[in-house]
């Protein structure tokens, strides 16, 4: 097969190299097309455009495949915890037992934030959305940790990455507690990353937990809860060049510091069509209200004249079952009894899923359940309120953003992002 592609426009023929990756489609390198022809290409939403070279995450949407650094997501979830996944994304290799323990220990000690953040969070009204507080707090990290605004060596990259990964759960927990108007809980270095987050969400001052009437010991964080949330963090860790990751890389291309890039990614993730989707799924399930109403809403979803859209189905990239959704569906089934999942919402979700997987309308359009369809129900079972769902996504995705940011910054050929346009004005 030819290693070049020819583009013929009228009598002119332009020839461009074809680039081959280790996986996925070949890519036509048209960087000089404007210089050669005086024309731009038109690709709204970048549906057919590769914006970068990357070695971090691979997705095969047709096969429903997701890999981090070459490892299948199914194997990683089964054999490794979230901390190992962070190490893998940052270092391009899985850690040894000693490296995992050392990395875990460093994250525990970096989880604390400057006391000045109390003043920042207290300035927000209790009605503020946690995502608004979180994106502001991440930007503010640049004021407290200004030594990493212009990183040039590997040691600086690694220190910055572990710092922000460790502090995001703490900032998220503080944002949550601010919405309740209750005192913050400091990180506990004796607790694992995911357990520590749930601890900071739930505990009372002094490290105490809620005690039910007649209960001998106060409620603590259950091992199965840690496993469930750890899985969700792992599944959210990275997802190739999605909207928020592209935002992070775009901001990085301007030379902005990493905290500005991550804050921008947080705001992009907040969108209802992106990280805010699982929040919308739960809202929709509650709106449907009862299994007997499912058929009515399925009919509305299929009506081209009705603006109603079924949340949690379909994906921009996956044209098969989202592999992350398969893992969460299995997890949801396992947790149903142990965490006392909301049976009403589960029944509604199960009915919708049952219909959609066999209905010709959904099958023809590849509208399979995605990760958001299952994650919302699981997060609800963990006692996490709906307005914190996207913050959970942020905690899991931070390592992916940082890995992508570092990859971009280390690329000697990286350029500032500058798309062109088709002008239609006067």
Secondary structure by P-SEA (a helix, b strand, c coil): cccbbbbbcccbbbbbbbbbccccbbbbbcccccccccbbbbbccccccccccccccccccccbbbbcccccaaaaaacccaaaaaaaaaccccccaaaaaaaaaaaaaacccccaaaaaaaaccccccaaaaaaaaaaacccccccccccccaaaaaaaaaaaaaaaaaaaaaaaaaaacbbbbcccccccaaaaaaaaacccccccccccccccccccccaaaaaaaaaaaaaaccccccaaaaaaaaaaaacccaaaaaaaaaaaaccccccaaaaaaaaaaaaaccccaaaaaaaaaaccccccccccccccccccccaaaaaaaaaaaaaccccccaaaaaaaaaaaaaaaaccaaaaaacccccccccaaaaaaaacccccaaaaaaaaaaaaaaaaaaaaaaaccccccbbbbbbcccc
